[in-house]
Amino acid sequence: MTCWLILVGLLGAHPGGAAPPRGQSALLNGMHDLGAFEWLQRATPGNDKGWLTDLQYLGGAGTFGGNCHREVTNAGVAIIMRLDFAGDSAVPRSSAEVAGYAGGFAAFVAACDNLAVFIVGNEPNVGAGKSDPDCTSPLYAETYAAVHRAVHALPGGDHVVLLVAPNSPYSPGCLHSLRSIVAGIQAAGITPDGFALHAYTRSSRGDEVDSALPASSQTQRDTTIDECPGGAVWEDTWHGQFRIYKDYIRVLEEAGLSGRPVYVTESGNACDVSAGNRCYPNDDRGYFQALYAEADQHNRQAATKIRAITPYRWTGFDDGTGRDFEIGSKPGLLADLEAAFAQRYTWLENDHLDPVPADPASSPSPCSDDLLCPAEQEPPGEGKSPEGTDETPLPPPPAPIQPQGSEDDQISVLGCSLGAAPRRGTAAGILSVLLLLAWERRRRRATFRPGCSADSPCPRVEPGRYRR
């Protein structure tokens, strides 16, 4: 039994003991945009690299025409895939377009079995240009219900999580949009799988951002607005900074959805709308460290947990307002994020992810069983690295240490018979297995090639025009 326990530990058990669901990360760490892929691999220690939020467009043809980004998920990064109808409208604009969108959504999910978490559109008020929930909630609920039916009718799709996206935060009726969308989905006989929430701080300029903002308890009263026929009325008060996530969660818990997963797929600082206004400083002020610590503190006490935070955004694309949200070009700000990621905050219940060594070479390979892991790319030439540069040849595998004793003793050591009593040579046999596994890990590290390199750059994400 001891031998089996040692081998199980060596074969890549999750660091905290509990494993996340298929296609998901146990960490809160993340970033918006696939351009952050290479940085995220370096910034997040261990084999679980956290999350990336990606955006792709479906249209209404009802067919698959996207990218599954298997090179990203094979490298240990979980993807939250946001699927919009079009660049100018995240969700269908009429009931006539819903069936085609739902069909395309199901085709995408069926083609990309490496993905598990999908957002149904985004901030429906933005494409409509109106914040009154009466203008958007009924059609969004109809769309989500159609997507849910189509996707969960697929064979083997039980692991898929479809996220509800309410109106943009801090817009009039933003909380009531979630309330009315959920009511519409439930009226269709469907229970939402989970929620994609946006929670920002709102410092007017990047140079005013500090570590006190994420935990601010400042609140403000929501204003009512009547832009479309309907009976939507609300009297809401919400937090004016990052803690608006608590208000969204309160709404879904009041609807009987306590414990449903929440993913904060946009976060960070939303500065004042002004062309060229920079929303972030280029230094480490402990801002992101405080933001992730705030989410971790919530998770330790709450039934409805945050599973991911993907700050907006890595690239230089703005949100259509001209504001500068770019994070990837600011090394000082990235140092703040890396310090937050080093905490390895997890949403898993009663779980803790132990710190990992700073040296990446000392971390075990994410794939230690050929039957469970995807095929790895072979190096392009003898004695060459994946990029074609010279590399030091690997040493041959160590010869097994021959234990002393009878043939039966040796079989019982290397075969690890559960019912057999320990015999002479057990320690030597285990040491032999350890050496062989260590050599195999080194071989895998030498031949593994991430999907992004100078020869094969990461795909660039086209921006959608969405605002808050």
MIKOLDREN-130640 format. One record per atom (N, C-alpha, C): x negated, y, z; residue in three letters. Coordinates in steps of 0.1 Angstrom, whole numbers, plus 5000, padded with zeros to 4 digits. Last residue first. Layout:
<pts>
XYZALA;...
</pts>
This chain:
<pts>
518955024800ARG;519555014813ARG;519755154819ARG;519154864768ARG;518854974777ARG;519354944791ARG;517754724738TYR;518654714750TYR;518154804761TYR;517054604710ARG;517354744715ARG;518254734726ARG;514454364709GLY;515854404708GLY;516054544713GLY;511354314691PRO;512154374702PRO;513654384699PRO;509854004684GLU;510454124679GLU;511354184690GLU;506853874697VAL;508253884699VAL;508854014693VAL;504453684680ARG;504853814686ARG;506353814686ARG;502753384689PRO;503753454682PRO;504153584688PRO;499253374695CYS;500553354700CYS;501553434692CYS;497053264668PRO;497453354679PRO;498953324683PRO;494853064660SER;496253044660SER;496853134671SER;492253144662ASP;492653094649ASP;494153074648ASP;492053234688ALA;491753334677ALA;492253284664ALA;495053084702SER;493553104701SER;493353204690SER;497452904718CYS;497053034714CYS;495553044714CYS;498052644728GLY;498552684715GLY;498152824710GLY;495052494742PRO;496352564743PRO;496752614729PRO;493652184740ARG;493652314733ARG;495052374735ARG;491551944755PHE;492852014755PHE;492752154748PHE;489051834758THR;489751824745THR;491051894744THR;488251884783ALA;487351924772ALA;488051924759ALA;490251784799ARG;489951934800ARG;489151974788ARG;489951514793ARG;491151584789ARG;490951734789ARG;487451464805ARG;487651444791ARG;488851524786ARG;488051504832ARG;487051594825ARG;487151584810ARG;489851304836ARG;490251444838ARG;489351534830ARG;488151084833GLU;489251104824GLU;489751244825GLU;486451104855TRP;485851114842TRP;486951144832TRP;488351064876ALA;487651194875ALA;487051214861ALA;489050804871LEU;490050904869LEU;489351044868LEU;486550674877LEU;487150664863LEU;488150774861LEU;486250734904LEU;485250784894LEU;485850784880LEU;488550604915LEU;488350754916LEU;487350804906LEU;487950334909VAL;489050404903VAL;488950554904VAL;485650304926SER;485550284911SER;486750354904SER;486850344951LEU;485850444946LEU;485650424931LEU;488350114952ILE;489050244951ILE;488050344946ILE;486349914953GLY;487249924942GLY;487950054940GLY;485149974977ALA;484349994965ALA;485249994953ALA;487249924995ALA;486650054994ALA;485850074981ALA;487549644991THR;488649744988THR;488049884986THR;485749454998GLY;485549514985GLY;486649624982GLY;487749215015ARG;486449275013ARG;486349334999ARG;491249315017ARG;490149215017ARG;488849295015ARG;494549355030PRO;493249415026PRO;492149305026PRO;497049135017ALA;496349195028ALA;495049245023ALA;499549194992ALA;498349134996ALA;497749205008ALA;501849314982GLY;501949224993GLY;500649164998GLY;500949484962LEU;501549544973LEU;501649444985LEU;497849484947SER;499049404950SER;499649454963SER;495849624931CYS;496649684942CYS;497949614944CYS;494049554912GLY;495449534909GLY;496349594919GLY;491649604924LEU;491949684912LEU;493449664908LEU;491849424947VAL;491449564948VAL;491949644936VAL;492549174938SER;493449244947SER;493149384949SER;490449124921ILE;491749134916ILE;492649214925ILE;488349094940GLN;488349204931GLN;489649224924GLN;489148864955ASP;489048994962ASP;489049104952ASP;489048674935ASP;490348704941ASP;490348844948ASP;486348654932GLU;487148704921GLU;488548744926GLU;484848744964SER;485248654954SER;486048724943SER;482248994970GLY;483348904974GLY;483748814962GLY;481649344964GLN;481149214969GLN;482349124973GLN;482549524935PRO;482649494949PRO;482049354952PRO;480849714913GLN;481249574915GLN;481349554930GLN;482050004899ILE;481249954910ILE;481749814913ILE;482150064864PRO;482850024877PRO;481849964887PRO;480250324850ALA;480550184851ALA;481150154864ALA;481750634839PRO;480950554849PRO;481250404849PRO;481750704804PRO;482450684817PRO;481650604826PRO;479050924792PRO;479950804791PRO;480650784804PRO;479351284791PRO;478751164795PRO;479651044793PRO;480151484763LEU;480551424776LEU;479651304779LEU;477851724748PRO;478651594748PRO;478951544762PRO;478452074749THR;477651964755THR;478451834754THR;479352214718GLU;479652194732GLU;478752074736GLU;479752474694ASP;478952354699ASP;479352344714ASP;482952554681THR;481652594687THR;481052464693THR;485552504674GLY;484552484664GLY;483152514669GLY;487552524692GLU;487352644683GLU;486252624674GLU;487452284705PRO;488552304696PRO;488352424687PRO;483852194700SER;485052234709SER;486252264699SER;482151914687LYS;482652044686LYS;483752074696LYS;481351644684GLY;480451734691GLY;480851884690GLY;483251604655GLU;482351544664GLU;481451644671GLU;486151824653GLY;484951754648GLY;484051694659GLY;488551914665PRO;488351914650PRO;487151844645PRO;489951714691PRO;489051814687PRO;488751804672PRO;493451644690GLU;492151594690GLU;491251714686GLU;496051754712GLN;495351764699GLN;493951714700GLN;498051514730GLU;497151624729GLU;496451634716GLU;501451434734ALA;500151404727ALA;499351524727ALA;502951484766PRO;502951504752PRO;501551474746PRO;503151234792CYS;502751364787CYS;502751374772CYS;503750984800LEU;504651084804LEU;504351224798LEU;501950804790LEU;503350774788LEU;504250884791LEU;499550904800ASP;499750914785ASP;501250884782ASP;499151084828ASP;499750954823ASP;500150974809ASP;498351334835SER;497551224839SER;498151084836SER;498451654828CYS;498851534822CYS;497951424826CYS;497251864841PRO;498651854842PRO;499151724837PRO;494151774859SER;494851794846SER;496351784848SER;493251944889PRO;493551824881PRO;494251864868PRO;490752194892SER;492152164893SER;492352034884SER;488152274888SER;488352184899SER;489852134900SER;488152464869ALA;487652334865ALA;487852224876ALA;488952694881PRO;489952624873PRO;489552484870PRO;488252794912ASP;487552744900ASP;488552654893ASP;489752834935ALA;489552944925ALA;488952904912ALA;492052574944PRO;490652634943PRO;490652744932PRO;495252674957VAL;494452594949VAL;493052654948VAL;497452664985PRO;496552734977PRO;495752634969PRO;500552474983ASP;499252504989ASP;498352574980ASP;503752554984LEU;502752524974LEU;501352564980LEU;506352425002HIS;505252525002HIS;504152474993HIS;509852395009ASP;508652355002ASP;507552465003ASP;512552425015ASN;511652375025ASN;510352325019ASN;513452424981GLU;513852424994GLU;512852355003GLU;511652634958LEU;512052494962LEU;512352494977LEU;510652864950TRP;512052864954TRP;512452734959TRP;507453004960THR;508252894953THR;509652914958THR;504453184955TYR;505853184960TYR;506653084953TYR;501653214953ARG;502353094948ARG;503753074955ARG;499853414957GLN;500653364969GLN;501453244965GLN;498953484933ALA;498053404941ALA;498753354953ALA;500753674923PHE;500853534918PHE;500053434927PHE;499853904936ALA;501153854939ALA;501253704935ALA;497453934923ALA;497453914937ALA;498753854942ALA;498353974897GLU;497553854900GLU;497453824915GLU;499554224900LEU;500354104897LEU;499653974900LEU;497254384905ASP;498354374915ASP;499254254913ASP;495954344881ALA;495354304894ALA;496354284905ALA;497654474864LEU;497554334863LEU;496854274875LEU;497054744870LEU;498454684874LEU;498454534873LEU;494554754860GLY;494754784874GLY;496054724879GLY;494854704832PRO;494154604841PRO;494354634856PRO;497354734811LYS;496954804823LYS;496254714833LYS;498554614790SER;497354704787SER;496854774799SER;500854484798GLY;499654404794GLY;498454484792GLY;502954654803ILE;502254604814ILE;500854544810ILE;504954904790GLU;503954814787GLU;503154784800GLU;507055084788PHE;507154974798PHE;505954884798PHE;507755394781ASP;506655304780ASP;506655204791ASP;510755504763ARG;509955484775ARG;508855384773ARG;512355504741GLY;511055564740GLY;510255554753GLY;514655354742THR;514755484747THR;513455564746THR;514155094734GLY;515055174725GLY;515155324730GLY;512454994751ASP;513754934751ASP;514755014743ASP;509254934734ASP;510054994744ASP;511454934743ASP;506354734730PHE;507754764725PHE;508554824737PHE;503954644740GLY;504154784739GLY;505554824734GLY;504454364763THR;504154424750THR;504354574751THR;505554274788TRP;504054264785TRP;503654354773TRP;507654494807ARG;507454384798ARG;505954384794ARG;509454334832TYR;509554384819TYR;508554494817TYR;508754024850PRO;508754174849PRO;508754214834PRO;510553774860THR;509753804848THR;509753954845THR;510953554885ILE;510953704882ILE;510053724871ILE;513053274895ALA;511953334886ALA;512153484886ALA;514953194913ARG;513953094908ARG;512853154900ARG;516553294942ILE;515853344930ILE;514853244925ILE;519353124957LYS;517853154956LYS;517553204942LYS;521653114980THR;521553144965THR;520153204963THR;521153105007ALA;521652985000ALA;521452994985ALA;518353265022ALA;519553265015ALA;519953125009ALA;515853285034GLN;517053295043GLN;518353265036GLN;513853265016ARG;513653185029ARG;514953185037ARG;514653434996ASN;514753294994ASN;514653215007ASN;513853685007HIS;515253655005HIS;515453505004HIS;511153655007GLN;511853675020GLN;513253645018GLN;510653644979ASP;510353534988ASP;511053535001ASP;511453904972ALA;512153794967ALA;511953674976ALA;509354044986GLU;510754074989GLU;511653954984GLU;507153954973ALA;507253924987ALA;508753944991ALA;507454074948TYR;507553924949TYR;507753884964TYR;507154344956LEU;508354294949LEU;508554144950LEU;504654354967ALA;505754384976ALA;507054334969ALA;503154304944GLN;502954214956GLN;504154234965GLN;503854514928PHE;504354384925PHE;504154284936PHE;502454724945TYR;503854724941TYR;504454594938TYR;499854764952GLY;500654664959GLY;502054654956GLY;498654924934ARG;499254984946ARG;500054894955ARG;496254914912ASP;496854824921ASP;497354904933ASP;496955104881ASP;496155064893ASP;496954974902ASP;498455254862ASN;497355164858ASN;496455134870ASN;501955264868PRO;500655314870PRO;499655214865PRO;504855264846TYR;503955194856TYR;502655274857TYR;506255404827CYS;507055354839CYS;506155284850CYS;505755694810ARG;505155574815ARG;505755524828ARG;507455844784ASN;507355844799ASN;506855704803ASN;507855854757GLY;506555844762GLY;506355834777GLY;510956014761ALA;509955954751ALA;508555964757ALA;512755924788SER;512056034782SER;511055974773SER;514555824814VAL;514555814800VAL;513955944794VAL;512555734843ASP;513555824836ASP;513355814821ASP;511755374846CYS;511555524849CYS;512555604841CYS;512055094862ALA;512755164851ALA;512655314853ALA;509754854871ASN;510154994873ASN;510855054860ASN;510754514876GLY;509754614875GLY;510354754877GLY;512654294854SER;512354354867SER;511154454865SER;514554044840GLU;513954174838GLU;513854234852GLU;515353804851THR;514653794839THR;514153934834THR;515753634878VAL;515553784875VAL;514753794863VAL;517953384881TYR;516753414875TYR;516653564872TYR;519653174903VAL;519453304898VAL;518053324893VAL;521752884906PRO;520452944904PRO;520553084898PRO;524252874932ARG;523952864918ARG;522652934915ARG;524752924959GLY;523852814956GLY;523452804941GLY;528153014955SER;526953014963SER;526052894960SER;530453074941LEU;529353014934LEU;528053024942LEU;532753204949GLY;532653064952GLY;531452994945GLY;532753474946ALA;533553394936ALA;533353244938ALA;530953554964GLU;532453584967GLU;533353504957GLU;528653494950GLU;529053414962GLU;530453434966GLU;528753694931LEU;528853554926LEU;529153464938LEU;528453924948VAL;529553904939VAL;529753764935VAL;525953874960ARG;527153884968ARG;528353864960ARG;524253904938ILE;524453774944ILE;525653764953ILE;524454174933TYR;524954084923TYR;525153944929TYR;523254264957ASP;524654294954ASP;525254204943ASP;520654174955LYS;521554124966LYS;522954154963LYS;519754324934TYR;519954174932TYR;520754114943TYR;519354564943ILE;520654544937ILE;520854394934ILE;516754604953ARG;517654514961ARG;519054514955ARG;515454784937PHE;515354644934PHE;516354564941PHE;517755054942GLN;516455004938GLN;516554854935GLN;520255114952GLY;519755194941GLY;518455154935GLY;522754884959HIS;521454934962HIS;520955004950HIS;526254984956TRP;525154894954TRP;523854964957TRP;529654964961THR;528455034965THR;527254944963THR;532754984944ASP;531554914947ASP;530455014952ASP;535654934935GLU;535155034946GLU;533854964951GLU;537454914905TRP;536454864914TRP;536054984924TRP;539454784879VAL;539254884889VAL;538254834899VAL;540754694848ALA;539554694857ALA;539454814866ALA;542854654831GLY;543154684845GLY;541954684854GLY;542954814799GLY;542754704808GLY;542954744822GLY;541354984772PRO;542554934778PRO;542254814787PRO;538255154779CYS;539055064771CYS;540355024779CYS;537155334796GLU;536855354782GLU;537655264773GLU;536755464825ASP;537855404818ASP;537755434803ASP;534955424855ILE;534955474841ILE;536055394834ILE;533655504888THR;534555434879THR;534555504865THR;530455464902THR;531455554896THR;532355474887THR;529255334933ASP;529455324919ASP;530555414914ASP;527155494956ARG;528555454953ARG;528655444938ARG;524055364967GLN;524855464961GLN;526255404957GLN;521255314990THR;522455274983THR;523155384977THR;518155205001GLN;518955314996GLN;520155254988GLN;516255035010SER;517655005014SER;518655115009SER;513454904994SER;514255014997SER;515654975000SER;511554714987ALA;512354684998ALA;513254805003ALA;510254834964PRO;511054704963PRO;511954674975PRO;508955084974LEU;510155084966LEU;510954944966LEU;506555064987ALA;507755074995ALA;509055064987ALA;504455064969SER;504854934975SER;506054944984SER;505255294942ASP;504455254954ASP;505055124959ASP;505255534915VAL;505555394920VAL;504655354932VAL;504555764904GLU;505255774917GLU;505555634923GLU;503455724880ASP;502555764890ASP;503155784903ASP;505755664864GLY;504855554869GLY;503955594880GLY;508755834874ARG;507455824866ARG;506655714872ARG;510955784890SER;511155864878SER;509955854868SER;511755454901SER;510855574903SER;510855654889SER;513455234905ARG;513755344896ARG;513055474900ARG;513254874902THR;513055004910THR;513255114900THR;515654634890TYR;514554724889TYR;514454824901TYR;516954354879ALA;516854424891ALA;515554504890ALA;519154144862HIS;518154244860HIS;518154334873HIS;519853794860LEU;520053924866LEU;518854014863LEU;521453534849ALA;520253614845ALA;520553754850ALA;522653234865PHE;522753384862PHE;521453444859PHE;524352924859GLY;523453014866GLY;523553154861GLY;526652784850ASP;525452714854ASP;524552794863ASP;530052844858PRO;528852894852PRO;527652814858PRO;532652624851THR;531852684862THR;530452724856THR;535752644834ILE;534252624834ILE;533652684846ILE;538352714828GLY;538052584833GLY;536552544834GLY;538752974821ALA;538652874810ALA;538352734815ALA;538553094845ALA;539953074840ALA;539952984828ALA;535753114847GLN;536553014855GLN;537952994851GLN;535353314829ILE;534853184826ILE;535553074834ILE;536753534841GLY;537153484828GLY;536653344825GLY;535253554865ALA;536753524865ALA;537253464852ALA;532853634854VAL;532953504861VAL;534353464862VAL;533553884844ILE;533053774835ILE;533253644842ILE;534254024867SER;535253994857SER;534853884847SER;531754034881ARG;533053974888ARG;534053934877ARG;530154154863LEU;529854024867LEU;531053954873LEU;531454404862SER;531354324850SER;531054184853SER;531154494888HIS;532454444884HIS;532454374871HIS;528554584887LEU;528854464896LEU;530254414891LEU;528754794868CYS;527854684866CYS;528154564874CYS;530255024868GLY;530954894867GLY;530054774865GLY;527855224852PRO;529155224859PRO;529855084857PRO;524555074857SER;525555134849SER;526955134856SER;522954934874TYR;523055084877TYR;524055154867TYR;522054684850PRO;522154734864PRO;522254894864PRO;524254594823SER;522954644827SER;523054704841SER;526554324827ASN;526154454822ASN;524854504829ASN;525353974830PRO;526254084832PRO;525754214826PRO;524853664817ALA;524153794817ALA;525253914818ALA;524553334827VAL;525453444825VAL;524653574826VAL;522653064814LEU;522753174823LEU;523753284818LEU;522652724815LEU;523052834807LEU;523352954816LEU;520352464817VAL;521052564825VAL;521352684816VAL;520152114810VAL;520152254805VAL;520952344814VAL;520251854818HIS;519251934824HIS;519352084820HIS;522051724802ASP;522451754815ASP;521451854823ASP;521851644776GLY;521751784778GLY;522051824793GLY;522351394765GLY;521051424772GLY;520851564775GLY;524351504737PRO;523751394745PRO;522451434752PRO;526351794741LEU;525151724735LEU;524751614744LEU;528151924756ALA;528651814748ALA;527551734742ALA;526852144765HIS;527052034774HIS;527751914768HIS;527152314742VAL;525852264747VAL;525952144756VAL;529852364739ALA;529052304728ALA;527752244733ALA;530652474763ARG;531252354758ARG;530452284748ARG;528952694765HIS;528952594775HIS;529552464770HIS;529852844743VAL;528552794743VAL;528352684753VAL;532552904752ALA;532352834739ALA;530852774739ALA;531953054775ALA;532752924776ALA;532552844763ALA;530653274764TYR;529953184773TYR;530653054774TYR;532753394749THR;531553344743THR;530753244751THR;534653454769GLU;534953364758GLU;533753304751GLU;533053644783ALA;533553514790ALA;533953414779ALA;532753844763TYR;531553774768TYR;532053634775TYR;535453924760LEU;534753854749LEU;533553784754LEU;535954034787PRO;536753924781PRO;536053844770PRO;533854234790SER;533854114798SER;534754004792SER;534054474774THR;533054364771THR;533354234778THR;535854664783CYS;535454664769CYS;534654534765CYS;536254634810ASP;537354594801ASP;536954594787ASP;533954744821PRO;534054604819PRO;535154554810PRO;532555024806ASP;533754974812ASP;533854824810ASP;530455104790SER;530155034803SER;531354984810SER;529455094756LYS;530455124766LYS;530255044779LYS;528054984736GLY;527855134738GLY;528855184748GLY;527754724729ALA;529154784727ALA;529054934729ALA;525154674736GLY;525554664722GLY;526854734719GLY;525454714764VAL;524554794756VAL;524954784741VAL;527254544777ASN;527654684775ASN;526754764766ASN;525954294779PRO;526954314768PRO;527354464766PRO;523054184786GLU;523654314789GLU;524754354778GLU;522753914763ASN;522054014772ASN;522954134774ASN;522953564755GLY;522953704752GLY;522253794762GLY;522653334777VAL;523653364767VAL;523753514765VAL;519553204782ILE;520453314785ILE;521353334774ILE;518452884794PHE;518852964783PHE;519753074787PHE;516152634803VAL;516952754808VAL;517152844796VAL;514752424790ALA;515852394799ALA;516752514803ALA;512852284764LEU;513352394771LEU;514552354779LEU;512252054750ASN;511252104759ASN;511652224768ASN;514052024730ASP;514251944743ASP;513251974753ASP;515252184707CYS;514152224717CYS;514352154730CYS;517452104693ALA;516152094686ALA;514952114696ALA;519552154710ALA;519252014706ALA;517852004700ALA;519352434712VAL;519152344724VAL;518852204720VAL;520052504686PHE;518752544692PHE;518452454703PHE;522652404684ALA;521652344675ALA;520252384680ALA;523952564703ALA;523852414705ALA;522752354696ALA;523652804689PHE;523152794703PHE;522952644706PHE;525152764667GLY;523752784665GLY;523052764679GLY;527752734679GLY;527152624671GLY;525652644669GLY;528052994690ALA;528052874698ALA;527352754691ALA;528053144666TYR;527053174676TYR;526953044685TYR;530453044654GLY;529153034647GLY;527953054657GLY;532353114673ALA;532152974669ALA;530752954663ALA;532353404674VAL;531953324686VAL;531553174681VAL;533353564655GLU;531853534654GLU;531453434665GLU;535953614661ALA;535653544649ALA;534253504647ALA;535853774683SER;536153634685SER;535853554673SER;533053994679SER;534553964678SER;534653814681SER;530454014682ARG;531154144683ARG;532654124682ARG;528253804703PRO;529253834691PRO;530053954693PRO;525553984719VAL;526553884719VAL;527453904707VAL;523754184713ALA;523254064720ALA;524253954719ALA;523354374686SER;524454324695SER;523954184700SER;521254434670ASP;522054544675ASP;523254504684ASP;520054184665GLY;519254284671GLY;520054404676GLY;522353914675ALA;521653994665ALA;520954114672ALA;522853734696PHE;523553714683PHE;522753794672PHE;520053594715ASP;520953704711ASP;521653674698ASP;518853404739LEU;519353384725LEU;520453494723LEU;516053354759ARG;517253444757ARG;517653434742ARG;514653114777MET;514953144763MET;516253234762MET;512153084797ILE;513553124798ILE;513853174784ILE;509752824799ILE;510352934791ILE;511752954795ILE;506952734818ALA;508352714816ALA;508852844809ALA;503752624811VAL;504552734813VAL;505952704809VAL;502052404805GLY;502452424819GLY;503352544822GLY;501452364779ALA;500352414787ALA;500852444802ALA;503752284768ASN;502752184770ASN;501652224779ASN;504952534765THR;505452444776THR;504452334778THR;503452624743VAL;503452704756VAL;503952614767VAL;503752454723GLU;502452474727GLU;502352554741GLU;506452474717ARG;506052354725ARG;504552374730ARG;508352674707HIS;507152704714HIS;506652594723HIS;510552654691CYS;510652594704CYS;509452624713CYS;512052884671ASN;510752834675ASN;510852784689ASN;514852864648GLY;514052924658GLY;512752854660GLY;517152784635GLY;516152844627GLY;515152914636GLY;520052584633PHE;518852614640PHE;517752674631PHE;523352724627THR;522252634624THR;521052674632THR;525352914627GLY;525652784633GLY;524552684631GLY;525353174617ALA;525353064607ALA;525652924614ALA;525253404631GLY;526453334632GLY;526553214622GLY;522253474651GLY;523253504640GLY;524453414642GLY;520153434669LEU;520853324663LEU;521653364651LEU;516853534679TYR;518153574674TYR;518853454667TYR;514953534710GLN;515153504696GLN;516653524692GLN;512653604736LEU;513953654729LEU;513953604714LEU;511553474767ASP;511353494752ASP;512753534747ASP;509753484797THR;511053504790THR;510853544776THR;507853244813LEU;507853344803LEU;509253354798LEU;506653124846TRP;507653144836TRP;507353254825TRP;504152894859GLY;505252994860GLY;506153004848GLY;502352694857LYS;501852834853LYS;502952934854LYS;501152424873ASP;502352494871ASP;502052644869ASP;498452384880ASN;498952334868ASN;500352394864ASN;496552664894GLY;497152534894GLY;497752494881GLY;497153024893PRO;496352904896PRO;497152774896PRO;497753254869THR;498453164878THR;497653034881THR;496053374851ALA;496453454863ALA;497153364873ALA;495653214829ARG;494553244837ARG;494953304851ARG;498253194819GLN;497453074821GLN;496353104831GLN;498853464814LEU;499553394825LEU;498853264829LEU;497253524792TRP;496953584805TRP;497553504816TRP;498453364773GLU;497153334776GLU;496753404790GLU;501153484773PHE;500953344775PHE;499453314780PHE;502153734767ALA;501453714780ALA;500953574783ALA;503753714745GLY;502353774744GLY;501553754756GLY;506253654752LEU;505353544750LEU;503853594748LEU;507953834777ASP;507253834764ASP;506253724763ASP;507853884811HIS;508653904799HIS;507853914787HIS;506553654834MET;506353774826MET;507353774815MET;506053514868GLY;506453514854GLY;506153644847GLY;506453324898ASN;505653394889ASN;506153394874ASN;507853154914LEU;508553274910LEU;507753344899LEU;507552794906LEU;507052924911LEU;507953044907LEU;508252564895ALA;508552574909ALA;508252714914ALA;509852574863SER;508752594871SER;509152604886SER;511452334841GLN;511452454850GLN;510152454858GLN;511752094828GLY;511652214820GLY;511652344828GLY;513451924853ARG;512851924840ARG;512952054833ARG;513252084886PRO;513952014875PRO;513152014862PRO;510152054906PRO;511252124900PRO;511952044890PRO;509351824932ALA;509151864919ALA;510351944914ALA;507651834964ALA;508951834956ALA;508651884942ALA;504951864970GLY;505651744973GLY;506951724966GLY;503452074961GLY;504252094973GLY;505051974977GLY;502151984938PRO;501452034949PRO;502252044962PRO;503351684924HIS;503551824925HIS;502851874938HIS;500951434914ALA;502151474921ALA;502151624923ALA;498951324897GLY;499551454894GLY;500751484901GLY;497651084905LEU;498351094892LEU;499251214890LEU;496651084930LEU;495751124920LEU;496451144907LEU;498850994945GLY;498351124947GLY;497451174936GLY;498950734935VAL;500050824932VAL;499650964934VAL;496550624945LEU;496750644931LEU;497850734927LEU;497050624973ILE;495950704968ILE;496150734953ILE;499250454974LEU;499450594978LEU;498350684973LEU;498050214965TRP;499050274957TRP;499250424961TRP;496250164987CYS;495750184974CYS;496750254965CYS;498050125008THR;497150245008THR;496650274994THR;499249885000MET;500050005000MET;499150135000MET;
</pts>
